[in-house]
Amino acid sequence: MTGPVNISIENRYLRHGIFWAAWVFGFTFVKSFGSGMDVYAGWLAYYLVTLPIFILHTYLVVYWAASRFLKGYYIILFVLLFIFLMTLFSFIEMVITSGIMSKLFPGVFSHDFSKFDPGKVFVSGIGNIYIILVFAATKMIRTWYISDKKKQQIISRNLFLERADANAEILPGMLLYSISSIERLSSDSAEKVPAAIVLLSEILKSVMQSRKSPVIRMEEELKNVRKLLQLYGIFLAKSHPGVRMEDNGPGPQEIPGCMVFSPIEIMCRQAGQFPADKLVVSRSSRNVTEISWSRKNGLFIDDPGMIIDEMEQLYPGRFTIRLNHSEHSDTLLILENQV
């Protein structure tokens, strides 16, 4: 079963069809302007009959000869080939005009083949160069437009990634939550504010340093996670859980910075609580990290959508998040996408 036909202007066949149709009807109008219908019909028939000649001539020059010989010392060969093709197709065109068109429209075209000479063929060929020049110019303008469009897309993508990197470095969700929590603490439990500020400063410094390297050792990542849980323990006025790493085998112990830190931070901040027991982090394969916790006191989080959305804002296209539920525990799987 065939798919839908693409009729967009990006379709090459459509673009070329429009160009040659415009050429046929445009020059028919120019040649016949102010004349009778027989002249209009004659020139229209002429351009339709000779259209394959002009198309073949133009494509041979633009797509074949120019791409192979329009460089270095080959330019001399290109010029000679250009003159040869111009003369050849001009001769064919004049033969058709005299042998066919003059019989169908004797009042419009001459049938005196005896008047042919090399000079007239060459001059006629020069007159037909404009179609090649117009076609080549149109092709160059479109190439320039596409190149500029791709350049703008690359610039826009780079700006987007730069903004994403800046967001990831300062972790805006965590920072705003921490600032508002410290402000609340200043009125409720002012004695806890200095410790919270020190922890927040250390976390931000560590996170920004980790972002400067492609990977970070798991031990360093878990140090940042422990500081985070200690900080959020102050904010939530609850005892924070521990974090331990489980060696699951040959998985590498280096991960992208914040690959574990950010999901745990988002979960605790969004849920407004901690899991019932320790968080267990394991690196099960080259690009998969697991974070597990007990379901002793019920669900910690039910829907990973909040984690997925915020992780995508912080690290566009970097990670894929999945949440698996079992009878006694839940596991958050973080897959590092291949960029």
C-alpha positions in Angstrom: 0.0 0.0 0.0 1.5 3.3 -1.1 1.7 6.3 1.3 0.3 9.7 0.8 1.8 11.8 -2.1 3.9 14.7 -0.9 2.7 17.8 -2.7 4.8 20.3 -0.7 7.0 22.8 -2.4 9.9 20.8 -0.9 9.0 18.1 -3.4 11.8 18.3 -6.0 9.6 17.1 -8.9 6.9 19.7 -8.1 9.5 22.5 -8.0 11.0 21.6 -11.3 7.5 21.1 -12.8 6.5 24.6 -11.7 9.8 26.1 -13.1 9.4 24.6 -16.6 5.7 25.3 -16.7 6.4 28.9 -15.9 9.1 29.0 -18.6 6.8 27.5 -21.3 3.8 29.7 -20.6 5.8 32.8 -19.8 7.8 32.8 -23.0 4.8 31.8 -25.0 3.1 35.0 -23.7 6.2 37.1 -24.4 6.7 35.8 -28.0 3.0 36.1 -28.8 2.0 39.3 -27.1 -0.3 41.4 -29.3 -0.7 38.7 -31.9 -3.5 36.4 -32.9 -4.4 33.1 -31.4 -2.6 31.2 -34.2 0.6 32.8 -33.1 -0.1 31.9 -29.4 -0.9 28.3 -30.4 2.3 28.1 -32.6 4.7 29.3 -29.9 3.0 27.2 -27.2 3.4 24.1 -29.4 7.0 25.1 -30.1 7.9 25.4 -26.4 6.1 22.1 -25.6 7.9 20.2 -28.4 11.3 21.6 -27.7 10.9 21.4 -23.9 12.7 18.0 -23.6 15.6 19.5 -25.5 15.9 22.5 -23.1 15.5 20.2 -20.1 18.1 17.8 -21.2 20.5 20.6 -22.1 20.0 22.4 -18.8 20.4 19.3 -16.6 23.5 18.1 -18.5 25.2 21.5 -17.9 24.0 22.2 -14.3 23.9 18.7 -12.7 26.5 16.8 -14.7 29.1 19.0 -16.3 29.2 21.8 -13.6 29.6 19.3 -10.7 32.5 17.5 -12.5 34.4 20.1 -14.4 33.7 23.5 -12.9 36.9 23.5 -10.7 40.6 24.0 -11.1 42.1 23.3 -14.5 39.0 21.4 -15.5 37.2 24.7 -16.2 38.8 24.7 -19.6 37.2 21.4 -20.3 33.9 22.7 -18.9 33.9 25.7 -21.3 34.6 23.4 -24.3 31.9 21.0 -23.2 29.5 23.9 -22.6 30.1 25.3 -26.2 29.7 21.8 -27.7 26.4 21.1 -25.9 25.1 24.6 -26.7 25.8 24.1 -30.4 24.5 20.6 -30.5 21.1 21.3 -28.8 20.8 24.6 -30.8 21.1 22.6 -34.0 18.6 20.0 -32.9 16.2 22.8 -31.9 16.5 24.5 -35.3 16.0 21.2 -37.1 12.8 20.7 -35.2 11.7 24.3 -35.9 12.3 24.0 -39.6 11.2 20.4 -40.1 8.1 20.2 -37.9 7.0 23.6 -36.6 7.2 25.3 -40.0 4.8 22.7 -41.4 2.3 23.0 -38.6 2.5 26.7 -38.3 3.9 28.1 -41.6 2.9 31.6 -40.7 5.0 31.6 -37.6 8.1 29.6 -38.3 10.4 29.5 -41.4 11.0 26.3 -43.2 14.1 27.3 -45.3 16.6 24.8 -44.0 19.1 25.8 -46.7 19.7 29.1 -44.8 21.3 27.1 -42.0 25.0 27.8 -41.3 27.2 27.2 -38.3 27.2 30.9 -37.4 23.4 31.0 -37.1 23.4 27.8 -35.0 26.0 29.2 -32.7 24.1 32.6 -32.3 20.8 30.7 -31.7 22.6 28.7 -29.0 23.9 31.8 -27.3 20.3 33.1 -27.2 19.2 29.9 -25.4 21.8 30.3 -22.6 19.5 32.5 -20.6 17.4 29.4 -19.6 20.5 27.7 -18.1 21.5 30.9 -16.3 18.0 31.4 -14.8 17.8 27.7 -13.8 21.3 27.8 -12.2 20.5 31.1 -10.4 17.3 29.6 -9.0 19.1 26.6 -7.8 21.8 28.7 -6.2 19.3 30.9 -4.4 17.4 27.8 -3.1 20.7 26.2 -1.9 21.6 29.5 -0.2 18.2 29.7 1.4 18.4 26.1 2.7 21.9 26.6 4.0 20.9 29.8 5.8 17.8 28.0 7.2 19.9 25.1 8.6 22.4 27.6 10.0 19.5 29.4 11.9 18.2 26.0 13.1 21.7 25.1 14.4 22.0 28.5 16.2 18.5 28.1 17.7 19.4 24.6 18.9 22.7 25.7 20.4 21.0 28.6 22.2 18.4 26.2 23.5 21.1 23.8 24.8 23.1 26.6 26.3 20.0 27.8 28.2 19.3 24.2 29.2 22.9 23.8 30.4 22.6 27.1 32.4 19.3 25.8 34.0 21.0 22.5 34.8 23.9 24.1 36.5 21.9 26.2 38.9 19.0 23.7 39.2 16.3 26.4 39.4 13.6 24.1 41.0 15.8 23.2 43.9 17.2 26.7 44.2 13.8 28.4 44.4 12.4 25.8 46.7 15.5 26.2 49.0 15.2 30.0 49.0 11.5 29.9 49.9 12.2 27.2 52.6 15.0 29.2 54.1 12.7 32.3 54.2 10.1 30.2 56.1 12.7 28.9 58.5 13.9 32.4 59.3 10.5 33.0 61.0 9.8 29.5 62.3 13.2 28.0 63.2 15.8 30.7 62.8 18.5 28.6 64.5 18.4 26.2 61.5 19.0 28.8 58.9 22.8 29.0 59.0 23.1 25.2 58.6 20.7 25.2 55.7 22.6 28.1 53.9 25.9 26.3 54.4 24.5 23.0 53.0 22.8 24.8 50.0 26.1 26.6 49.2 28.1 23.3 49.3 25.5 21.6 47.1 25.4 24.3 44.5 29.2 24.4 44.4 29.5 20.6 44.0 26.8 20.4 41.4 28.3 23.2 39.2 31.7 21.5 39.5 30.3 18.2 38.5 28.6 19.8 35.4 32.1 20.8 34.1 33.0 17.2 33.4 31.3 14.7 31.2 31.1 12.1 34.0 31.5 12.0 37.8 32.3 9.1 40.1 29.3 7.5 41.8 30.8 8.1 45.2 30.9 11.9 44.6 27.4 11.9 43.3 26.1 10.1 46.4 27.9 12.6 48.6 25.9 15.4 47.0 22.7 13.3 47.4 23.4 12.8 51.1 23.9 16.6 51.6 20.7 17.2 49.6 18.7 14.8 51.9 20.2 16.5 54.9 19.1 19.9 53.6 15.6 18.7 52.8 15.4 17.1 56.2 15.8 20.5 57.7 13.2 22.0 55.4 10.7 19.2 56.0 11.5 18.8 59.7 11.8 15.1 59.2 14.5 12.5 59.6 16.1 12.0 56.2 16.8 8.5 54.9 20.3 7.2 54.1 21.7 6.3 50.7 23.8 3.4 49.9 25.3 2.0 46.7 24.8 -1.6 45.6 27.4 -3.2 43.4 25.4 -5.0 40.8 28.2 -6.2 38.7 30.3 -4.9 35.8 28.4 -1.6 35.3 30.8 1.4 35.2 30.9 3.5 38.4 31.1 6.8 36.6 27.9 8.5 35.5 26.9 11.9 34.0 26.8 14.6 36.7 23.4 14.8 38.5 22.0 11.7 36.9 21.1 10.4 40.3 21.0 13.7 42.2 18.4 15.4 40.1 15.7 12.6 40.1 16.0 12.2 43.9 15.8 16.0 44.4 12.7 16.3 42.2 11.0 13.3 44.0 11.6 14.6 47.5 10.7 18.2 46.6 7.5 17.3 44.7 6.3 14.7 47.1 7.1 16.8 50.2 8.4 13.8 52.0 11.1 11.0 52.0 10.8 7.3 51.3 10.3 5.0 54.3 13.7 3.4 54.1 17.1 3.8 52.6 17.6 4.7 48.9 19.6 2.0 47.1 21.5 3.1 44.0 22.9 0.6 41.6 24.5 0.8 38.2 23.2 -2.3 36.4 24.7 -1.7 33.0 26.6 0.8 30.9 23.8 3.3 30.5 21.2 2.3 33.2 21.1 3.4 36.8 18.5 2.2 39.3 17.2 4.0 42.4 15.1 1.7 44.7 13.3 2.2 47.9 10.9 0.3 50.2 7.1 0.5 50.1 6.9 -0.1 53.8 4.7 3.0 54.4 2.9 2.9 51.0 3.7 4.6 47.8 6.4 7.3 47.8 5.5 8.4 44.3 2.9 7.0 42.0 3.4 8.8 38.7 6.9 9.5 37.3 5.5 12.3 35.0 6.7 15.1 37.3 10.2 13.6 37.2 10.2 13.1 33.5 9.0 16.6 32.7 11.5 18.4 34.9 14.4 16.1 33.8 13.6 16.9 30.2 13.7 20.6 31.0 17.1 20.3 32.7 18.7 17.8 30.4 16.9 17.8 27.0 17.1 14.4 25.4 19.7 13.1 27.8 17.7 10.6 29.9 14.7 8.3 29.8 12.8 7.8 33.0 10.8 4.7 34.0 9.1 3.7 37.3 8.6 0.1 38.2 6.3 -1.0 41.0 6.7 -4.3 42.9 5.0 -5.8 46.0 7.6 -4.5 48.5 9.6 -1.8 46.7 9.7 0.7 43.8 12.5 1.2 41.4 13.2 4.3 39.3 15.2 3.4 36.1 17.2 6.2 34.5 18.5 5.3 31.0 21.2 7.5 29.6 20.3 8.1 25.9 23.0 7.8 23.3 23.6 11.3 21.9 
